[in-house]
Amino acid sequence: MEKSSFLFVSLLGSLGIVMPSFLPALHAASPPASSVVEVRQNSAGEETITHGVLLDGYPDIVVTVAASVEEKTTFTVGAYPATREAARAPASATVALFDPGSRVLFLKTTTAPAGVAPVKFSTTPAAITTPLSWLPAEEPQPAIDAGPVRQLDGRPLALTLRRLHFGSSRVSDTPVPGTPVFTENGELAALPLSPLPGETGAWLSLPATAVTKLATDFAAVGRAETGQLELGIAIGTTTPRIEFVTPGSRAQKAGLAQGDILLALNGRPIHDVFDVLDANFFLTAREPITIRLLRGLETLSVTARPVSPPSQ
């Protein structure tokens, strides 16, 4: 079988949309309006507005999302909603980190937005299903989690995203990209990326766990970092079975072998190939990970250290 028949765990994979049979009625939490930052992005004379939050622990770093960042793109950052106070006047910002795969953008501001409180990020995937809210103005509005999105038009995503529903079809009832969505505890749950075509009020949204991972990368090495396990999973199958392990690799030395079925990667449960892809987003070459697997009828745990992709 040719290598093109396999999916390397370091690559993107196709993921599936899972819709629950009903949407739970969720109440709106009450995050403060002072948690939201307005970001103006100007590229080739065209200005777009997004929202974001201050990175907890970094008072001059704003987290938002962007479709792309060009070399001549300029940014200004200010508190939201804007006021006439001089302390809240927009300040210029530069790109500290941009990850094209997730579209997460970290901006370093010349002057931190006054009166804006940093937001803690949720670190558990399950938090996305708690009561959620967002701030279209100063009134918190409910957001409804409608399940994971793992592929679009048959094309793979870098990680499992979420389908969130916001308000109605009115523009004022839907967010702009990067608008923070909060859990009932006031933690960041997700950042909306873009509307889903044909679904009124439905947005493709990035879970806060992905933002937290990138923030950890930023703190450690100043950039987004990925890792790979040097093994392949067959495409077109639902069982996450290892089809080959690169000879002489760290994975082979750790004891991974052809035919092993992955059960968990660093504590993230693996049920299918798509779960492998999602878990792979969170790997780095900085530290070893624990891999739980099934070999025949025996469940094993091994430790392996991912390697950096050639591009890094």
Contacts in CASP RR format, 6 or more apart in sequence:
PFRMAT RR
TARGET T0000
AUTHOR 0000-0000-0000
METHOD contacts of the structure
MODEL  1
MEKSSFLFVSLLGSLGIVMPSFLPALHAASPPASSVVEVRQNSAGEETIT
HGVLLDGYPDIVVTVAASVEEKTTFTVGAYPATREAARAPASATVALFDP
GSRVLFLKTTTAPAGVAPVKFSTTPAAITTPLSWLPAEEPQPAIDAGPVR
QLDGRPLALTLRRLHFGSSRVSDTPVPGTPVFTENGELAALPLSPLPGET
GAWLSLPATAVTKLATDFAAVGRAETGQLELGIAIGTTTPRIEFVTPGSR
AQKAGLAQGDILLALNGRPIHDVFDVLDANFFLTAREPITIRLLRGLETL
SVTARPVSPPSQ
1 243 0 8 1.000
5 234 0 8 1.000
5 235 0 8 1.000
6 232 0 8 1.000
6 233 0 8 1.000
6 234 0 8 1.000
6 235 0 8 1.000
6 243 0 8 1.000
6 244 0 8 1.000
7 13 0 8 1.000
7 232 0 8 1.000
7 233 0 8 1.000
7 234 0 8 1.000
7 235 0 8 1.000
7 273 0 8 1.000
7 277 0 8 1.000
8 228 0 8 1.000
8 231 0 8 1.000
8 232 0 8 1.000
8 233 0 8 1.000
9 228 0 8 1.000
9 229 0 8 1.000
9 231 0 8 1.000
9 232 0 8 1.000
9 233 0 8 1.000
9 276 0 8 1.000
9 277 0 8 1.000
9 280 0 8 1.000
10 226 0 8 1.000
10 227 0 8 1.000
10 228 0 8 1.000
10 229 0 8 1.000
10 280 0 8 1.000
10 309 0 8 1.000
11 277 0 8 1.000
12 156 0 8 1.000
12 157 0 8 1.000
12 158 0 8 1.000
12 277 0 8 1.000
13 151 0 8 1.000
13 156 0 8 1.000
13 157 0 8 1.000
13 273 0 8 1.000
13 274 0 8 1.000
13 277 0 8 1.000
14 150 0 8 1.000
14 151 0 8 1.000
14 154 0 8 1.000
14 155 0 8 1.000
14 156 0 8 1.000
14 157 0 8 1.000
14 273 0 8 1.000
14 274 0 8 1.000
14 277 0 8 1.000
15 148 0 8 1.000
15 149 0 8 1.000
15 150 0 8 1.000
15 151 0 8 1.000
15 156 0 8 1.000
15 157 0 8 1.000
15 160 0 8 1.000
15 274 0 8 1.000
15 277 0 8 1.000
15 278 0 8 1.000
16 148 0 8 1.000
16 149 0 8 1.000
16 150 0 8 1.000
16 151 0 8 1.000
16 274 0 8 1.000
17 147 0 8 1.000
17 148 0 8 1.000
17 149 0 8 1.000
17 150 0 8 1.000
17 151 0 8 1.000
17 163 0 8 1.000
18 147 0 8 1.000
18 148 0 8 1.000
18 150 0 8 1.000
19 146 0 8 1.000
19 147 0 8 1.000
19 163 0 8 1.000
20 146 0 8 1.000
20 147 0 8 1.000
23 144 0 8 1.000
23 146 0 8 1.000
23 165 0 8 1.000
24 144 0 8 1.000
26 131 0 8 1.000
26 132 0 8 1.000
26 142 0 8 1.000
26 143 0 8 1.000
26 144 0 8 1.000
26 145 0 8 1.000
27 131 0 8 1.000
27 142 0 8 1.000
27 184 0 8 1.000
28 131 0 8 1.000
28 133 0 8 1.000
28 140 0 8 1.000
28 141 0 8 1.000
28 142 0 8 1.000
29 131 0 8 1.000
29 132 0 8 1.000
29 133 0 8 1.000
29 140 0 8 1.000
29 182 0 8 1.000
29 183 0 8 1.000
29 184 0 8 1.000
29 185 0 8 1.000
29 186 0 8 1.000
30 133 0 8 1.000
30 140 0 8 1.000
31 119 0 8 1.000
31 133 0 8 1.000
31 135 0 8 1.000
31 140 0 8 1.000
31 180 0 8 1.000
31 182 0 8 1.000
31 186 0 8 1.000
32 117 0 8 1.000
33 80 0 8 1.000
33 81 0 8 1.000
33 135 0 8 1.000
33 138 0 8 1.000
34 79 0 8 1.000
34 115 0 8 1.000
34 116 0 8 1.000
34 117 0 8 1.000
35 53 0 8 1.000
35 54 0 8 1.000
35 116 0 8 1.000
35 117 0 8 1.000
35 119 0 8 1.000
35 135 0 8 1.000
35 180 0 8 1.000
35 182 0 8 1.000
36 51 0 8 1.000
36 52 0 8 1.000
36 53 0 8 1.000
36 79 0 8 1.000
36 80 0 8 1.000
36 116 0 8 1.000
36 135 0 8 1.000
36 179 0 8 1.000
36 180 0 8 1.000
37 51 0 8 1.000
37 52 0 8 1.000
37 53 0 8 1.000
37 54 0 8 1.000
37 62 0 8 1.000
37 64 0 8 1.000
37 77 0 8 1.000
37 78 0 8 1.000
37 79 0 8 1.000
37 80 0 8 1.000
37 113 0 8 1.000
37 116 0 8 1.000
38 49 0 8 1.000
38 50 0 8 1.000
38 51 0 8 1.000
38 52 0 8 1.000
38 77 0 8 1.000
38 78 0 8 1.000
38 79 0 8 1.000
38 80 0 8 1.000
38 81 0 8 1.000
38 82 0 8 1.000
38 90 0 8 1.000
39 49 0 8 1.000
39 50 0 8 1.000
39 51 0 8 1.000
39 52 0 8 1.000
39 62 0 8 1.000
39 64 0 8 1.000
39 75 0 8 1.000
39 76 0 8 1.000
39 77 0 8 1.000
39 78 0 8 1.000
39 93 0 8 1.000
39 107 0 8 1.000
40 47 0 8 1.000
40 48 0 8 1.000
40 49 0 8 1.000
40 75 0 8 1.000
40 76 0 8 1.000
40 77 0 8 1.000
40 90 0 8 1.000
41 47 0 8 1.000
41 48 0 8 1.000
41 49 0 8 1.000
41 50 0 8 1.000
41 66 0 8 1.000
41 73 0 8 1.000
41 74 0 8 1.000
41 75 0 8 1.000
42 73 0 8 1.000
42 74 0 8 1.000
42 75 0 8 1.000
43 70 0 8 1.000
43 72 0 8 1.000
43 73 0 8 1.000
43 74 0 8 1.000
44 70 0 8 1.000
44 72 0 8 1.000
49 176 0 8 1.000
50 64 0 8 1.000
50 65 0 8 1.000
50 66 0 8 1.000
50 176 0 8 1.000
50 177 0 8 1.000
50 178 0 8 1.000
50 179 0 8 1.000
51 64 0 8 1.000
51 80 0 8 1.000
51 175 0 8 1.000
51 176 0 8 1.000
51 177 0 8 1.000
51 178 0 8 1.000
51 179 0 8 1.000
51 180 0 8 1.000
52 62 0 8 1.000
52 63 0 8 1.000
52 64 0 8 1.000
52 178 0 8 1.000
52 179 0 8 1.000
52 180 0 8 1.000
52 191 0 8 1.000
53 62 0 8 1.000
53 63 0 8 1.000
53 64 0 8 1.000
53 118 0 8 1.000
53 119 0 8 1.000
53 180 0 8 1.000
53 188 0 8 1.000
54 61 0 8 1.000
54 62 0 8 1.000
54 63 0 8 1.000
54 112 0 8 1.000
54 113 0 8 1.000
54 116 0 8 1.000
54 117 0 8 1.000
54 118 0 8 1.000
54 119 0 8 1.000
55 61 0 8 1.000
55 62 0 8 1.000
55 63 0 8 1.000
55 106 0 8 1.000
55 118 0 8 1.000
55 215 0 8 1.000
56 118 0 8 1.000
56 119 0 8 1.000
56 120 0 8 1.000
56 121 0 8 1.000
57 118 0 8 1.000
58 118 0 8 1.000
59 112 0 8 1.000
59 118 0 8 1.000
60 108 0 8 1.000
60 109 0 8 1.000
60 112 0 8 1.000
61 96 0 8 1.000
61 106 0 8 1.000
61 107 0 8 1.000
61 108 0 8 1.000
61 109 0 8 1.000
61 218 0 8 1.000
62 77 0 8 1.000
62 93 0 8 1.000
62 106 0 8 1.000
62 107 0 8 1.000
62 109 0 8 1.000
62 113 0 8 1.000
63 104 0 8 1.000
63 105 0 8 1.000
63 106 0 8 1.000
63 107 0 8 1.000
63 191 0 8 1.000
63 211 0 8 1.000
63 215 0 8 1.000
64 105 0 8 1.000
64 107 0 8 1.000
64 177 0 8 1.000
64 178 0 8 1.000
64 191 0 8 1.000
65 103 0 8 1.000
65 104 0 8 1.000
65 105 0 8 1.000
65 177 0 8 1.000
65 178 0 8 1.000
65 191 0 8 1.000
65 192 0 8 1.000
65 193 0 8 1.000
65 206 0 8 1.000
66 98 0 8 1.000
66 103 0 8 1.000
66 105 0 8 1.000
66 177 0 8 1.000
67 103 0 8 1.000
67 177 0 8 1.000
67 194 0 8 1.000
68 100 0 8 1.000
69 95 0 8 1.000
69 98 0 8 1.000
69 105 0 8 1.000
73 95 0 8 1.000
74 92 0 8 1.000
75 92 0 8 1.000
75 93 0 8 1.000
75 94 0 8 1.000
75 95 0 8 1.000
75 107 0 8 1.000
76 90 0 8 1.000
76 91 0 8 1.000
76 92 0 8 1.000
76 93 0 8 1.000
77 90 0 8 1.000
77 91 0 8 1.000
77 92 0 8 1.000
77 93 0 8 1.000
77 107 0 8 1.000
77 109 0 8 1.000
77 113 0 8 1.000
78 88 0 8 1.000
78 89 0 8 1.000
78 90 0 8 1.000
78 91 0 8 1.000
78 113 0 8 1.000
78 116 0 8 1.000
79 88 0 8 1.000
79 113 0 8 1.000
79 114 0 8 1.000
79 115 0 8 1.000
79 116 0 8 1.000
80 135 0 8 1.000
81 137 0 8 1.000
81 138 0 8 1.000
82 88 0 8 1.000
82 90 0 8 1.000
85 114 0 8 1.000
87 114 0 8 1.000
87 115 0 8 1.000
88 113 0 8 1.000
88 114 0 8 1.000
88 115 0 8 1.000
91 109 0 8 1.000
91 110 0 8 1.000
91 111 0 8 1.000
91 112 0 8 1.000
91 113 0 8 1.000
92 109 0 8 1.000
92 110 0 8 1.000
93 107 0 8 1.000
93 108 0 8 1.000
93 109 0 8 1.000
93 110 0 8 1.000
94 107 0 8 1.000
94 108 0 8 1.000
95 105 0 8 1.000
95 106 0 8 1.000
95 107 0 8 1.000
95 108 0 8 1.000
96 106 0 8 1.000
96 107 0 8 1.000
96 108 0 8 1.000
96 218 0 8 1.000
96 222 0 8 1.000
97 104 0 8 1.000
97 105 0 8 1.000
97 106 0 8 1.000
97 214 0 8 1.000
97 217 0 8 1.000
97 218 0 8 1.000
97 222 0 8 1.000
97 223 0 8 1.000
97 224 0 8 1.000
98 104 0 8 1.000
98 105 0 8 1.000
98 106 0 8 1.000
99 105 0 8 1.000
99 214 0 8 1.000
99 224 0 8 1.000
101 158 0 8 1.000
102 158 0 8 1.000
102 159 0 8 1.000
102 206 0 8 1.000
102 210 0 8 1.000
102 211 0 8 1.000
102 214 0 8 1.000
102 281 0 8 1.000
103 193 0 8 1.000
103 206 0 8 1.000
104 191 0 8 1.000
104 206 0 8 1.000
104 210 0 8 1.000
104 211 0 8 1.000
104 214 0 8 1.000
104 224 0 8 1.000
106 214 0 8 1.000
106 215 0 8 1.000
106 218 0 8 1.000
119 180 0 8 1.000
119 182 0 8 1.000
119 186 0 8 1.000
119 187 0 8 1.000
119 188 0 8 1.000
120 186 0 8 1.000
120 187 0 8 1.000
120 188 0 8 1.000
121 187 0 8 1.000
121 188 0 8 1.000
121 208 0 8 1.000
121 209 0 8 1.000
121 211 0 8 1.000
121 212 0 8 1.000
121 215 0 8 1.000
122 128 0 8 1.000
122 183 0 8 1.000
122 187 0 8 1.000
122 188 0 8 1.000
122 189 0 8 1.000
122 208 0 8 1.000
122 209 0 8 1.000
122 212 0 8 1.000
123 208 0 8 1.000
123 209 0 8 1.000
123 212 0 8 1.000
124 209 0 8 1.000
125 207 0 8 1.000
125 209 0 8 1.000
127 183 0 8 1.000
127 187 0 8 1.000
127 189 0 8 1.000
127 208 0 8 1.000
128 145 0 8 1.000
128 162 0 8 1.000
128 183 0 8 1.000
128 189 0 8 1.000
128 190 0 8 1.000
128 207 0 8 1.000
128 208 0 8 1.000
129 145 0 8 1.000
130 183 0 8 1.000
130 184 0 8 1.000
130 185 0 8 1.000
130 189 0 8 1.000
131 142 0 8 1.000
131 183 0 8 1.000
131 184 0 8 1.000
132 142 0 8 1.000
132 143 0 8 1.000
132 144 0 8 1.000
132 145 0 8 1.000
132 164 0 8 1.000
132 181 0 8 1.000
132 182 0 8 1.000
132 183 0 8 1.000
132 184 0 8 1.000
132 189 0 8 1.000
132 190 0 8 1.000
133 140 0 8 1.000
133 141 0 8 1.000
133 142 0 8 1.000
133 143 0 8 1.000
133 181 0 8 1.000
133 182 0 8 1.000
133 184 0 8 1.000
134 140 0 8 1.000
134 141 0 8 1.000
134 143 0 8 1.000
134 166 0 8 1.000
134 175 0 8 1.000
134 179 0 8 1.000
134 180 0 8 1.000
134 181 0 8 1.000
134 182 0 8 1.000
135 141 0 8 1.000
135 179 0 8 1.000
135 180 0 8 1.000
136 172 0 8 1.000
136 173 0 8 1.000
136 174 0 8 1.000
136 175 0 8 1.000
136 179 0 8 1.000
137 172 0 8 1.000
140 182 0 8 1.000
141 166 0 8 1.000
141 167 0 8 1.000
141 173 0 8 1.000
142 167 0 8 1.000
143 164 0 8 1.000
143 165 0 8 1.000
143 166 0 8 1.000
143 181 0 8 1.000
144 164 0 8 1.000
144 165 0 8 1.000
145 162 0 8 1.000
145 163 0 8 1.000
145 164 0 8 1.000
146 162 0 8 1.000
146 163 0 8 1.000
146 164 0 8 1.000
146 165 0 8 1.000
146 202 0 8 1.000
147 162 0 8 1.000
147 163 0 8 1.000
148 160 0 8 1.000
148 161 0 8 1.000
148 162 0 8 1.000
148 163 0 8 1.000
149 157 0 8 1.000
149 160 0 8 1.000
149 161 0 8 1.000
149 162 0 8 1.000
149 163 0 8 1.000
149 196 0 8 1.000
149 204 0 8 1.000
150 157 0 8 1.000
150 160 0 8 1.000
150 161 0 8 1.000
150 274 0 8 1.000
150 277 0 8 1.000
150 278 0 8 1.000
151 157 0 8 1.000
151 274 0 8 1.000
152 204 0 8 1.000
156 277 0 8 1.000
157 277 0 8 1.000
158 277 0 8 1.000
158 281 0 8 1.000
159 210 0 8 1.000
159 277 0 8 1.000
159 278 0 8 1.000
159 281 0 8 1.000
159 282 0 8 1.000
160 207 0 8 1.000
160 274 0 8 1.000
160 278 0 8 1.000
161 193 0 8 1.000
161 204 0 8 1.000
161 205 0 8 1.000
161 206 0 8 1.000
161 207 0 8 1.000
162 190 0 8 1.000
162 204 0 8 1.000
162 205 0 8 1.000
162 206 0 8 1.000
162 207 0 8 1.000
163 196 0 8 1.000
163 199 0 8 1.000
163 202 0 8 1.000
163 203 0 8 1.000
163 204 0 8 1.000
163 205 0 8 1.000
164 181 0 8 1.000
164 190 0 8 1.000
164 192 0 8 1.000
164 202 0 8 1.000
164 203 0 8 1.000
164 205 0 8 1.000
165 201 0 8 1.000
165 202 0 8 1.000
165 203 0 8 1.000
166 173 0 8 1.000
166 174 0 8 1.000
166 175 0 8 1.000
166 192 0 8 1.000
166 201 0 8 1.000
166 202 0 8 1.000
166 203 0 8 1.000
167 173 0 8 1.000
167 174 0 8 1.000
167 201 0 8 1.000
168 200 0 8 1.000
168 201 0 8 1.000
169 200 0 8 1.000
169 201 0 8 1.000
173 201 0 8 1.000
174 195 0 8 1.000
174 201 0 8 1.000
174 203 0 8 1.000
175 181 0 8 1.000
175 192 0 8 1.000
175 203 0 8 1.000
176 192 0 8 1.000
177 191 0 8 1.000
177 192 0 8 1.000
177 193 0 8 1.000
177 194 0 8 1.000
178 191 0 8 1.000
178 192 0 8 1.000
178 193 0 8 1.000
179 191 0 8 1.000
179 192 0 8 1.000
180 188 0 8 1.000
180 191 0 8 1.000
181 188 0 8 1.000
181 189 0 8 1.000
181 190 0 8 1.000
181 191 0 8 1.000
181 192 0 8 1.000
181 205 0 8 1.000
182 188 0 8 1.000
182 189 0 8 1.000
183 189 0 8 1.000
187 208 0 8 1.000
188 208 0 8 1.000
188 211 0 8 1.000
189 207 0 8 1.000
189 208 0 8 1.000
190 205 0 8 1.000
190 206 0 8 1.000
190 207 0 8 1.000
190 208 0 8 1.000
191 205 0 8 1.000
191 206 0 8 1.000
191 208 0 8 1.000
191 211 0 8 1.000
192 203 0 8 1.000
192 204 0 8 1.000
192 205 0 8 1.000
192 206 0 8 1.000
193 203 0 8 1.000
193 204 0 8 1.000
193 205 0 8 1.000
193 206 0 8 1.000
194 203 0 8 1.000
194 204 0 8 1.000
195 201 0 8 1.000
195 202 0 8 1.000
195 203 0 8 1.000
195 204 0 8 1.000
196 202 0 8 1.000
196 203 0 8 1.000
196 204 0 8 1.000
209 282 0 8 1.000
210 281 0 8 1.000
210 282 0 8 1.000
213 281 0 8 1.000
213 282 0 8 1.000
214 224 0 8 1.000
217 223 0 8 1.000
217 224 0 8 1.000
217 225 0 8 1.000
217 284 0 8 1.000
218 224 0 8 1.000
220 284 0 8 1.000
220 286 0 8 1.000
221 286 0 8 1.000
225 284 0 8 1.000
225 285 0 8 1.000
225 286 0 8 1.000
225 308 0 8 1.000
225 312 0 8 1.000
226 280 0 8 1.000
226 281 0 8 1.000
226 283 0 8 1.000
226 284 0 8 1.000
226 308 0 8 1.000
226 309 0 8 1.000
226 312 0 8 1.000
227 280 0 8 1.000
227 283 0 8 1.000
227 284 0 8 1.000
227 285 0 8 1.000
227 306 0 8 1.000
227 307 0 8 1.000
227 308 0 8 1.000
227 309 0 8 1.000
228 280 0 8 1.000
228 283 0 8 1.000
228 306 0 8 1.000
228 307 0 8 1.000
228 308 0 8 1.000
228 309 0 8 1.000
229 250 0 8 1.000
229 251 0 8 1.000
229 256 0 8 1.000
229 280 0 8 1.000
229 283 0 8 1.000
229 291 0 8 1.000
229 304 0 8 1.000
229 306 0 8 1.000
230 245 0 8 1.000
230 246 0 8 1.000
230 249 0 8 1.000
230 250 0 8 1.000
230 251 0 8 1.000
230 252 0 8 1.000
230 307 0 8 1.000
231 242 0 8 1.000
231 244 0 8 1.000
231 245 0 8 1.000
231 246 0 8 1.000
231 249 0 8 1.000
231 251 0 8 1.000
231 256 0 8 1.000
232 242 0 8 1.000
232 243 0 8 1.000
232 244 0 8 1.000
232 245 0 8 1.000
233 240 0 8 1.000
233 241 0 8 1.000
233 242 0 8 1.000
233 243 0 8 1.000
233 262 0 8 1.000
233 273 0 8 1.000
233 276 0 8 1.000
234 241 0 8 1.000
234 243 0 8 1.000
235 273 0 8 1.000
236 273 0 8 1.000
237 273 0 8 1.000
238 272 0 8 1.000
238 273 0 8 1.000
239 261 0 8 1.000
239 272 0 8 1.000
239 273 0 8 1.000
240 261 0 8 1.000
240 262 0 8 1.000
240 270 0 8 1.000
240 271 0 8 1.000
240 272 0 8 1.000
240 273 0 8 1.000
240 275 0 8 1.000
240 276 0 8 1.000
241 259 0 8 1.000
241 260 0 8 1.000
241 261 0 8 1.000
241 262 0 8 1.000
242 256 0 8 1.000
242 257 0 8 1.000
242 258 0 8 1.000
242 259 0 8 1.000
242 260 0 8 1.000
242 261 0 8 1.000
242 262 0 8 1.000
242 293 0 8 1.000
243 258 0 8 1.000
243 259 0 8 1.000
244 258 0 8 1.000
245 251 0 8 1.000
245 252 0 8 1.000
245 256 0 8 1.000
245 257 0 8 1.000
245 258 0 8 1.000
246 252 0 8 1.000
249 307 0 8 1.000
250 304 0 8 1.000
250 305 0 8 1.000
250 306 0 8 1.000
250 307 0 8 1.000
251 304 0 8 1.000
253 304 0 8 1.000
254 291 0 8 1.000
254 302 0 8 1.000
254 303 0 8 1.000
254 304 0 8 1.000
255 302 0 8 1.000
255 304 0 8 1.000
256 291 0 8 1.000
256 293 0 8 1.000
256 302 0 8 1.000
256 304 0 8 1.000
257 295 0 8 1.000
259 295 0 8 1.000
260 293 0 8 1.000
260 294 0 8 1.000
260 295 0 8 1.000
261 293 0 8 1.000
261 294 0 8 1.000
261 295 0 8 1.000
262 270 0 8 1.000
262 276 0 8 1.000
262 291 0 8 1.000
262 292 0 8 1.000
262 293 0 8 1.000
263 269 0 8 1.000
263 270 0 8 1.000
263 292 0 8 1.000
263 293 0 8 1.000
263 294 0 8 1.000
263 299 0 8 1.000
264 270 0 8 1.000
264 290 0 8 1.000
264 291 0 8 1.000
264 292 0 8 1.000
265 276 0 8 1.000
265 279 0 8 1.000
265 280 0 8 1.000
265 283 0 8 1.000
265 289 0 8 1.000
265 291 0 8 1.000
266 279 0 8 1.000
266 282 0 8 1.000
266 283 0 8 1.000
266 289 0 8 1.000
266 290 0 8 1.000
266 291 0 8 1.000
267 290 0 8 1.000
267 292 0 8 1.000
268 275 0 8 1.000
268 278 0 8 1.000
268 279 0 8 1.000
268 282 0 8 1.000
269 275 0 8 1.000
270 276 0 8 1.000
270 279 0 8 1.000
283 289 0 8 1.000
283 306 0 8 1.000
284 306 0 8 1.000
285 305 0 8 1.000
285 306 0 8 1.000
285 307 0 8 1.000
285 308 0 8 1.000
285 312 0 8 1.000
287 305 0 8 1.000
288 303 0 8 1.000
288 304 0 8 1.000
288 305 0 8 1.000
289 303 0 8 1.000
289 304 0 8 1.000
289 305 0 8 1.000
289 306 0 8 1.000
290 301 0 8 1.000
290 302 0 8 1.000
290 303 0 8 1.000
291 301 0 8 1.000
291 302 0 8 1.000
291 303 0 8 1.000
291 304 0 8 1.000
292 299 0 8 1.000
292 300 0 8 1.000
292 301 0 8 1.000
293 299 0 8 1.000
293 300 0 8 1.000
293 301 0 8 1.000
293 302 0 8 1.000
294 300 0 8 1.000
END
